[in-house]
Amino acid sequence: MIVLQHLRYRYASAGSDWVLQGINLHIAAGEYVLICGPSGSGKSTLCRVFNGLIPHFYGGKLEGKVQIAGLDTCTLPISELFALVGFVTQHVEAQLFNSTVAEEIAFGLESLGLSPSEIDQRIEEVAALLELESLLPRNPRQLSGGEQQLVAIAAIIALRPRVIVLDEPYANLDARNIQRVRSILRQLNQNGTTIIICEHRLRHIVADASRIIVMHQGQIVSDGPPRVIVREDLTAFGIEPPPVVQVARDLALPFTPLQVQELIPAINGHQPPPSLLAAQTFAPPTPASQPLIQLDQVTYSIGPTPILRRVSLDIRAGECLALVGANGAGKTTLIKHFNGLYRPQSGRVIVVDRDTRKADVSQLARHVGLAFQNPDNQFFTTRVWNEIIVGAHMLHRYDERWIRELVRLFDLEPLLDRSPYRLSGGEKKRVAFAASLAAQASILVLDEPTAGQDWHFRQALAQQLHVLRQRGYAIIIVTHDLEFAARHATRWIVIADGEIVTTGQPWEVMANTTAMQRAKLEPTQWFQIAAACNWSEALK
């Protein structure tokens, strides 16, 4: 289905840097391939080669041979590749441009020249598959990041291409929607569709894939069956093995499990390994301190749709709080109240003794640094260094030593002279975090901070969150990455349908089956293993 021979590629704006270097790759029809590797390793660039965006849209210089189903992509127009290869980009917001979800799904079908009745039937089928019926009349721009992800996936599935390429498809999805998309992709693959997925978090896909390809610095460094590849030490390539693999390795089991249900029968009666105890060492609760943010009975609606319902919450100095819940639960809407982007329609929000209904956004920005889910929405300069320092200068809080420390911590030195818009998804996130921290606001809000991020970045981010907590910062993270939230958040706030369902330490929340089910959340693999084996010391 896909043949790449001696492939090299560099973007027009990247000077002499080859993003892909000597790629030789054959992917057979009907394979299910996982491509992983550190941020900036060339994964997204490789995906753009598969559907002809490279070289037709991005330009640059491409050397070597690229064939899809025997067709040369360099000579074939993108319009002819459209029906053959469906591609969902890492940042789906840029892929959505119609006024309703129904029109978004219909757009590609109309481009194929299908009849109105066939288009209506396919929209109905894919909406039912992904439970999008209630979203069909909505504007995609008004949906949550996870809902937008589902719409983009639906639009591609409706086309019924022979190859489906998904770049970080699970990054913004809740547990229930991840399982739904996984099930659909497995069924499509069983029916002959070739599936190619780029993903950092192996636990969501490793059991589905028939093959794993590891990339590093524009080259393929490992390629083989999942059970073989995950046995390797992949941390050097920014990849953390799934918890089930780590536990099996620590217990010296004679096989490599890919799912929790494979592991449990083999480890009952064992004592918990050191890796599990270390991973389940939850961040200690925050000592009582003065609240930096107070919400009192906050409600907010968009049109007739209520998004927040009587939310009351205190956020204190020195704590790292995780807002968790299903796609569309109201998490991102809630954090936009912290810096005045949204104002409560009833109730009130107090930020460092300021009522947000009476304060300017510029005043609140001195206290609240917010990194958006999509970094493109907050960039407005053409150079990474300028992007990092502009807020600190505007707020008269420029500290050269602090900013250089952020550059070092997030490994941004090689990127300082580049445009933030031309970076990989992971690199953009790192720039956005550094910019949010540069002005040293006392409250830091990160929306999906680990989405699209490799293991190295996650480790650096965890270290920085620990340092900031010690300095008295209040940190709020919105995340579907419960593994990260379990290790580094002092408290979880669980949100469902715009309401706070429960709050507590991570292990307390995960043990609350009723609250987890209402919020459509699934406990971490670590928690599932420890609970099934009665490893009580690993649960607290």
C-alpha positions as CSV (number, residue, x, y, z in Angstrom):
1,M,0.0,0.0,0.0
2,I,2.8,2.5,0.9
3,V,6.4,2.4,-0.4
4,L,9.0,5.0,0.6
5,Q,12.5,4.6,-0.7
6,H,15.5,6.7,0.3
7,L,13.2,9.5,1.3
8,R,14.7,12.8,2.5
9,Y,12.7,16.0,3.1
10,R,13.2,19.5,4.4
11,Y,10.7,22.3,4.7
12,A,11.3,25.5,2.7
13,S,11.7,27.5,5.8
14,A,14.0,25.1,7.6
15,G,17.2,26.0,5.8
16,S,19.5,23.0,5.4
17,D,17.9,20.9,8.1
18,W,16.6,17.6,6.8
19,V,13.5,16.6,8.8
20,L,13.3,13.2,7.2
21,Q,16.6,11.4,6.5
22,G,16.9,8.3,4.4
23,I,13.5,6.7,5.2
24,N,12.9,3.3,3.7
25,L,9.5,1.9,4.6
26,H,7.0,-0.6,3.2
27,I,3.5,-0.7,4.8
28,A,1.3,-3.5,3.4
29,A,-2.5,-3.1,2.8
30,G,-4.4,-3.9,6.0
31,E,-1.6,-3.2,8.5
32,Y,-2.2,-1.4,11.7
33,V,0.9,0.7,12.4
34,L,1.8,2.8,15.4
35,I,4.5,5.5,14.7
36,C,6.1,6.9,17.9
37,G,9.1,8.9,18.9
38,P,10.1,12.2,20.6
39,S,8.7,15.5,19.7
40,G,10.3,16.9,16.5
41,S,11.4,13.4,15.4
42,G,9.6,13.7,12.1
43,K,6.4,11.8,12.8
44,S,4.0,14.5,11.7
45,T,6.1,15.3,8.6
46,L,6.0,11.6,7.6
47,C,2.2,11.6,7.9
48,R,2.0,14.6,5.5
49,V,4.0,12.6,3.0
50,F,1.4,9.8,3.0
51,N,-1.4,12.0,1.7
52,G,0.6,14.3,-0.6
53,L,0.5,17.4,1.5
54,I,4.3,17.0,1.2
55,P,5.4,18.2,-1.3
56,H,2.3,19.7,-2.9
57,F,1.2,22.0,0.0
58,Y,4.2,22.5,2.1
59,G,6.7,22.7,-0.7
60,G,10.3,22.3,0.4
61,K,12.7,19.8,-1.0
62,L,11.8,16.1,-1.3
63,E,14.2,13.4,-2.5
64,G,13.5,9.7,-3.0
65,K,10.4,7.8,-4.0
66,V,6.9,7.9,-2.5
67,Q,4.2,5.5,-3.8
68,I,0.7,5.0,-2.4
69,A,-1.2,2.0,-3.9
70,G,1.3,2.1,-6.7
71,L,0.8,5.8,-7.5
72,D,3.6,8.4,-7.4
73,T,2.5,11.1,-5.0
74,C,4.9,13.7,-6.5
75,T,3.1,13.6,-9.8
76,L,-0.4,12.8,-8.6
77,P,-2.6,15.8,-7.6
78,I,-3.8,15.9,-4.0
79,S,-7.4,15.8,-5.2
80,E,-6.8,12.2,-6.5
81,L,-5.1,11.2,-3.2
82,F,-8.0,12.6,-1.2
83,A,-10.3,9.5,-1.6
84,L,-7.4,7.2,-1.1
85,V,-5.8,8.5,2.1
86,G,-7.7,10.2,4.9
87,F,-5.7,12.3,7.3
88,V,-6.6,13.9,10.7
89,T,-3.9,16.4,11.7
90,Q,-2.5,16.9,15.2
91,H,-4.3,20.3,15.5
92,V,-7.8,19.5,14.3
93,E,-9.1,23.0,14.8
94,A,-7.3,24.1,11.7
95,Q,-9.0,21.3,9.8
96,L,-12.6,22.4,10.7
97,F,-14.0,25.3,8.7
98,N,-17.7,24.7,8.1
99,S,-20.5,26.3,10.1
100,T,-22.0,23.1,11.4
101,V,-20.8,19.6,12.3
102,A,-23.1,18.1,9.7
103,E,-21.7,20.4,7.0
104,E,-18.2,19.5,8.1
105,I,-18.8,15.8,7.6
106,A,-20.6,16.5,4.3
107,F,-17.9,18.6,2.8
108,G,-15.6,15.8,1.9
109,L,-18.4,13.6,0.7
110,E,-19.6,16.3,-1.6
111,S,-16.1,16.6,-3.0
112,L,-16.3,13.0,-4.0
113,G,-19.5,13.7,-6.0
114,L,-21.8,11.5,-3.9
115,S,-25.5,11.8,-4.2
116,P,-27.4,13.8,-1.5
117,S,-29.1,10.6,-0.3
118,E,-25.7,8.8,0.0
119,I,-24.2,11.8,1.9
120,D,-27.1,12.0,4.3
121,Q,-26.8,8.2,5.0
122,R,-23.1,8.4,5.7
123,I,-23.5,11.4,8.0
124,E,-26.2,9.5,9.9
125,E,-24.1,6.4,10.1
126,V,-20.9,8.0,11.3
127,A,-22.7,10.3,13.8
128,A,-24.3,7.2,15.4
129,L,-20.9,5.4,15.5
130,L,-19.3,8.3,17.4
131,E,-22.4,9.5,19.2
132,L,-22.3,12.9,17.6
133,E,-26.1,13.2,16.8
134,S,-26.6,16.0,19.2
135,L,-23.6,17.9,17.8
136,L,-24.7,17.9,14.2
137,P,-26.3,21.4,14.2
138,R,-23.5,22.9,16.4
139,N,-20.7,25.1,15.1
140,P,-17.4,23.1,15.4
141,R,-15.7,26.2,16.7
142,Q,-17.9,26.2,19.8
143,L,-17.1,22.6,20.7
144,S,-14.5,21.3,23.2
145,G,-11.1,20.2,21.9
146,G,-12.1,16.5,22.3
147,E,-15.4,17.0,20.5
148,Q,-13.6,18.7,17.6
149,Q,-11.3,15.7,17.5
150,L,-14.3,13.4,17.2
151,V,-15.8,15.5,14.4
152,A,-12.5,15.5,12.4
153,I,-12.3,11.7,12.8
154,A,-15.9,11.3,11.8
155,A,-15.4,13.4,8.6
156,I,-12.5,11.1,7.6
157,I,-14.2,7.8,8.4
158,A,-17.2,8.9,6.4
159,L,-15.0,9.1,3.3
160,R,-14.2,5.3,3.6
161,P,-10.6,5.8,2.4
162,R,-8.3,2.8,1.9
163,V,-5.7,4.3,4.3
164,I,-6.5,6.3,7.5
165,V,-3.7,8.4,9.1
166,L,-4.3,9.9,12.5
167,D,-1.8,12.2,14.2
168,E,-2.2,12.1,18.0
169,P,-5.9,11.1,17.8
170,Y,-6.3,10.3,21.5
171,A,-4.5,13.3,23.0
172,N,-7.7,15.2,23.8
173,L,-10.2,12.4,24.2
174,D,-11.7,11.1,27.4
175,A,-11.5,7.4,28.3
176,R,-14.9,6.5,26.9
177,N,-14.3,8.2,23.6
178,I,-10.9,6.6,23.3
179,Q,-12.4,3.2,23.6
180,R,-15.1,4.1,21.1
181,V,-12.6,5.3,18.5
182,R,-10.3,2.3,19.1
183,S,-13.2,-0.1,18.6
184,I,-14.2,1.6,15.3
185,L,-10.6,1.6,14.0
186,R,-10.2,-2.1,14.9
187,Q,-13.3,-2.9,12.9
188,L,-12.2,-0.9,9.9
189,N,-8.8,-2.6,10.0
190,Q,-10.4,-6.0,10.2
191,N,-12.4,-5.0,7.0
192,G,-9.1,-4.2,5.2
193,T,-8.5,-0.5,5.9
194,T,-4.8,0.4,6.5
195,I,-4.5,2.3,9.8
196,I,-1.5,4.5,10.7
197,I,-1.4,6.3,14.0
198,C,1.1,8.7,15.6
199,E,0.8,8.6,19.4
200,H,3.1,9.2,22.4
201,R,1.1,7.3,25.0
202,L,1.5,3.7,24.0
203,R,-1.0,2.3,26.5
204,H,-4.0,3.6,24.4
205,I,-3.0,1.7,21.2
206,V,-0.2,-0.8,21.7
207,A,-2.7,-3.7,22.0
208,D,-4.4,-2.8,18.7
209,A,-1.3,-2.3,16.5
210,S,0.3,-5.0,14.5
211,R,3.5,-3.1,14.1
212,I,5.4,-0.3,15.9
213,I,7.8,2.0,14.1
214,V,10.1,4.2,16.3
215,M,11.5,7.4,14.9
216,H,14.3,9.6,16.1
217,Q,15.9,12.6,14.5
218,G,14.2,12.0,11.2
219,Q,15.1,8.3,10.9
220,I,13.5,4.9,11.7
221,V,15.5,3.4,14.6
222,S,13.2,0.4,15.4
223,D,10.5,-1.5,13.6
224,G,8.7,-4.6,14.6
225,P,5.8,-6.4,16.4
226,P,4.5,-4.5,19.5
227,R,5.5,-7.2,22.1
228,V,9.1,-7.1,20.7
229,I,9.4,-3.3,20.5
230,V,8.0,-2.5,24.0
231,R,10.6,-4.8,25.6
232,E,13.3,-2.4,24.5
233,D,14.4,0.6,26.6
234,L,12.5,3.3,24.7
235,T,13.0,6.2,27.1
236,A,16.0,7.4,25.2
237,F,13.6,8.1,22.3
238,G,11.1,10.0,24.5
239,I,8.8,7.0,24.9
240,E,7.5,5.6,28.2
241,P,6.4,2.0,28.1
242,P,2.9,1.2,29.3
243,P,2.6,0.5,33.1
244,V,1.6,-3.2,32.4
245,V,5.0,-3.6,30.6
246,Q,6.9,-1.9,33.4
247,V,5.3,-4.2,36.0
248,A,5.9,-7.4,34.0
249,R,9.5,-6.3,33.5
250,D,10.1,-5.6,37.2
251,L,8.6,-8.9,38.2
252,A,10.7,-10.7,35.5
253,L,7.6,-12.3,34.0
254,P,8.3,-14.6,31.0
255,F,6.0,-12.8,28.7
256,T,5.1,-9.2,27.7
257,P,1.5,-8.2,28.4
258,L,-0.1,-5.3,26.5
259,Q,-3.3,-5.0,28.5
260,V,-4.2,-5.1,32.2
261,Q,-6.4,-8.2,31.9
262,E,-3.4,-10.1,30.5
263,L,-1.2,-9.1,33.4
264,I,-3.5,-9.7,36.5
265,P,-3.7,-13.5,36.4
266,A,0.1,-13.7,36.3
267,I,0.9,-11.5,39.2
268,N,-1.7,-12.3,41.9
269,G,0.2,-13.3,45.0
270,H,3.3,-11.2,44.0
271,Q,4.4,-8.2,46.1
272,P,4.2,-4.8,44.3
273,P,7.4,-4.0,42.4
274,P,9.4,-0.8,43.2
275,S,8.3,0.8,39.9
276,L,4.7,0.6,40.9
277,L,5.2,2.0,44.4
278,A,7.3,4.8,42.9
279,A,4.6,5.6,40.3
280,Q,1.9,5.6,42.9
281,T,3.6,8.0,45.2
282,F,1.0,10.7,45.0
283,A,2.0,14.3,45.6
284,P,1.3,15.3,49.2
285,P,-1.8,17.4,49.9
286,T,-1.3,21.1,50.2
287,P,-1.1,22.7,53.7
288,A,-3.9,25.1,54.4
289,S,-3.2,28.5,52.8
290,Q,-5.0,31.5,51.6
291,P,-7.1,30.9,48.4
292,L,-5.7,32.6,45.3
293,I,-8.9,31.9,43.3
294,Q,-12.4,31.6,44.8
295,L,-15.5,30.6,42.8
296,D,-18.9,31.0,44.3
297,Q,-22.0,29.5,42.6
298,V,-20.7,30.3,39.1
299,T,-23.0,29.6,36.1
300,Y,-22.3,30.1,32.4
301,S,-24.3,29.2,29.3
302,I,-23.6,29.5,25.5
303,G,-27.0,30.3,24.0
304,P,-29.6,27.9,25.5
305,T,-26.9,25.4,26.5
306,P,-25.7,25.5,30.1
307,I,-22.0,24.9,30.4
308,L,-21.3,25.5,34.1
309,R,-23.9,24.9,36.8
310,R,-23.3,26.5,40.3
311,V,-19.6,25.8,40.5
312,S,-18.0,26.6,43.8
313,L,-14.3,26.1,44.3
314,D,-11.2,27.4,46.2
315,I,-7.7,27.1,44.7
316,R,-4.8,27.7,47.1
317,A,-1.2,28.7,46.9
318,G,1.2,25.7,46.6
319,E,-1.3,23.2,45.2
320,C,-1.4,21.5,41.8
321,L,-5.0,20.9,41.0
322,A,-6.2,18.7,38.1
323,L,-9.5,19.3,36.4
324,V,-10.7,16.0,35.0
325,G,-13.9,14.9,33.2
326,A,-15.3,13.9,29.9
327,N,-15.1,15.8,26.6
328,G,-17.5,18.7,26.8
329,A,-17.9,18.6,30.6
330,G,-17.0,22.3,30.9
331,K,-13.4,22.2,31.9
332,T,-11.9,24.7,29.4
333,T,-14.9,27.0,29.9
334,L,-14.2,27.0,33.7
335,I,-10.5,28.0,33.4
336,K,-11.3,30.8,31.0
337,H,-13.1,32.4,34.0
338,F,-9.8,32.5,35.9
339,N,-8.3,35.3,33.8
340,G,-11.4,37.1,32.7
341,L,-11.8,35.7,29.2
342,Y,-15.2,34.6,30.3
343,R,-17.3,36.4,33.0
344,P,-19.8,34.5,35.2
345,Q,-23.4,35.1,34.2
346,S,-24.3,34.5,37.9
347,G,-22.1,33.9,40.9
348,R,-18.7,35.4,41.2
349,V,-15.0,34.7,40.6
350,I,-12.4,36.3,42.9
351,V,-8.7,36.2,41.7
352,V,-6.2,37.4,44.2
353,D,-8.9,39.6,45.9
354,R,-10.1,41.0,42.5
355,D,-13.7,40.3,41.3
356,T,-13.2,39.3,37.7
357,R,-16.5,41.1,36.7
358,K,-14.8,44.4,37.6
359,A,-11.2,43.7,36.6
360,D,-9.6,44.1,33.1
361,V,-8.0,41.1,31.5
362,S,-4.7,42.9,31.5
363,Q,-4.9,43.3,35.3
364,L,-5.7,39.6,35.8
365,A,-2.8,38.6,33.5
366,R,-0.4,39.8,36.1
367,H,-1.7,37.0,38.4
368,V,-2.8,34.3,35.9
369,G,-0.7,32.7,33.2
370,L,-2.8,30.5,30.8
371,A,-1.5,28.1,28.2
372,F,-4.2,27.2,25.7
373,Q,-5.0,23.8,24.5
374,N,-4.1,24.9,21.0
375,P,-0.9,27.0,21.2
376,D,-1.6,28.6,17.8
377,N,-4.4,30.5,19.4
378,Q,-2.0,32.4,21.6
379,F,1.0,33.0,19.3
380,F,1.3,36.4,17.7
381,T,5.0,36.9,16.9
382,T,7.2,35.4,14.2
383,R,10.1,34.3,16.5
384,V,10.1,31.9,19.4
385,W,12.3,34.1,21.6
386,N,10.0,37.1,21.1
387,E,7.0,34.9,21.9
388,I,8.5,33.9,25.2
389,I,9.5,37.3,26.4
390,V,6.7,39.6,25.1
391,G,4.3,39.0,28.0
392,A,7.0,39.5,30.6
393,H,8.0,42.8,29.0
394,M,4.4,44.1,28.8
395,L,3.8,43.3,32.4
396,H,7.2,44.7,33.5
397,R,8.3,41.4,34.9
398,Y,11.2,40.6,32.6
399,D,13.9,38.5,34.4
400,E,16.6,37.3,32.0
401,R,17.9,34.6,34.4
402,W,14.4,33.2,34.9
403,I,13.6,33.1,31.2
404,R,17.0,31.5,30.3
405,E,16.2,28.8,32.9
406,L,12.8,28.2,31.2
407,V,14.6,27.9,27.8
408,R,17.0,25.4,29.2
409,L,14.3,23.4,31.1
410,F,12.0,23.1,28.0
411,D,14.9,22.5,25.6
412,L,14.1,25.6,23.4
413,E,17.6,26.8,22.6
414,P,17.6,25.3,19.1
415,L,14.2,26.9,18.4
416,L,14.7,30.5,19.5
417,D,15.1,32.0,16.0
418,R,12.4,29.9,14.4
419,S,8.8,30.9,13.8
420,P,6.5,29.3,16.5
421,Y,4.0,28.5,13.8
422,R,6.5,26.3,12.0
423,L,7.2,24.0,14.9
424,S,5.9,20.5,15.7
425,G,2.9,20.2,17.9
426,G,5.0,19.2,20.9
427,E,7.5,22.0,20.3
428,K,4.6,24.6,20.1
429,K,3.4,23.4,23.5
430,R,6.8,23.9,25.1
431,V,7.0,27.4,23.8
432,A,3.5,28.2,25.1
433,F,4.3,26.9,28.5
434,A,7.5,29.0,28.7
435,A,5.7,32.1,27.6
436,S,3.0,31.5,30.3
437,L,5.7,31.1,33.0
438,A,7.9,34.0,31.8
439,A,6.0,36.8,33.6
440,Q,6.0,34.7,36.9
441,A,2.3,35.0,37.5
442,S,1.3,33.4,40.8
443,I,-1.3,31.2,39.2
444,L,-0.5,28.9,36.2
445,V,-3.2,27.3,34.1
446,L,-2.3,24.6,31.6
447,D,-4.9,23.2,29.2
448,E,-4.0,19.6,28.2
449,P,-0.2,20.2,28.9
450,T,0.9,16.7,28.1
451,A,-1.1,16.3,24.9
452,G,1.4,15.5,22.1
453,Q,4.3,15.5,24.5
454,D,7.0,12.9,24.8
455,W,8.4,11.3,27.9
456,H,11.3,13.8,28.2
457,F,9.0,16.8,28.2
458,R,6.6,15.2,30.7
459,Q,9.5,14.6,33.0
460,A,10.7,18.2,32.6
461,L,7.2,19.5,33.2
462,A,6.7,17.4,36.3
463,Q,10.0,18.8,37.7
464,Q,9.0,22.4,37.0
465,L,5.5,21.9,38.6
466,H,7.2,20.6,41.7
467,V,9.6,23.7,41.8
468,L,6.7,26.1,41.2
469,R,4.6,24.5,44.0
470,Q,7.5,24.9,46.4
471,R,7.6,28.6,45.5
472,G,4.0,29.0,46.3
473,Y,2.4,29.0,42.8
474,A,-1.1,27.7,42.4
475,I,-1.2,25.3,39.4
476,I,-4.3,24.2,37.5
477,I,-4.0,21.5,34.8
478,V,-6.9,20.5,32.6
479,T,-6.1,17.0,31.4
480,H,-7.3,13.6,30.1
481,D,-3.9,12.2,31.0
482,L,-4.8,10.7,34.3
483,E,-1.5,8.9,34.6
484,F,0.3,12.2,34.7
485,A,-2.4,13.8,36.9
486,A,-2.2,10.9,39.4
487,R,1.5,11.4,39.9
488,H,1.7,15.1,40.1
489,A,-1.6,16.7,41.1
490,T,-2.3,17.2,44.8
491,R,-6.1,17.2,44.2
492,W,-8.5,16.3,41.5
493,I,-11.7,18.2,40.7
494,V,-14.0,15.9,38.8
495,I,-16.5,17.7,36.4
496,A,-19.5,16.2,34.7
497,D,-22.2,18.2,32.8
498,G,-20.8,21.5,34.1
499,E,-21.0,20.4,37.8
500,I,-18.3,19.4,40.3
501,V,-19.0,15.7,41.0
502,T,-16.3,15.1,43.6
503,T,-13.0,16.4,44.8
504,G,-10.1,14.7,46.6
505,Q,-6.6,13.2,46.3
506,P,-6.2,11.1,43.1
507,W,-6.4,7.7,44.8
508,E,-9.6,8.8,46.6
509,V,-11.2,9.9,43.4
510,M,-10.3,6.8,41.5
511,A,-11.7,4.6,44.3
512,N,-15.0,6.4,44.0
513,T,-16.6,4.2,41.3
514,T,-19.9,6.2,41.1
515,A,-18.1,9.5,40.5
516,M,-15.7,8.0,38.0
517,Q,-18.6,6.4,36.0
518,R,-20.6,9.6,36.0
519,A,-17.6,11.6,34.7
520,K,-16.9,8.8,32.1
521,L,-13.4,8.3,33.5
522,E,-11.3,5.2,33.8
523,P,-8.7,4.7,36.6
524,T,-5.1,4.6,35.6
525,Q,-3.5,1.3,34.7
526,W,-1.4,1.6,37.8
527,F,-4.5,1.9,40.0
528,Q,-6.3,-0.9,38.2
529,I,-3.3,-3.3,38.8
530,A,-2.9,-2.3,42.4
531,A,-6.6,-2.6,43.2
532,A,-6.9,-6.0,41.5
533,C,-3.9,-7.4,43.4
534,N,-4.9,-5.8,46.7
535,W,-1.7,-3.9,46.9
536,S,-3.1,-1.5,49.4
537,E,0.3,0.2,50.0
538,A,0.3,1.3,46.4
539,L,-3.1,2.9,46.6
540,K,-2.3,5.7,49.0
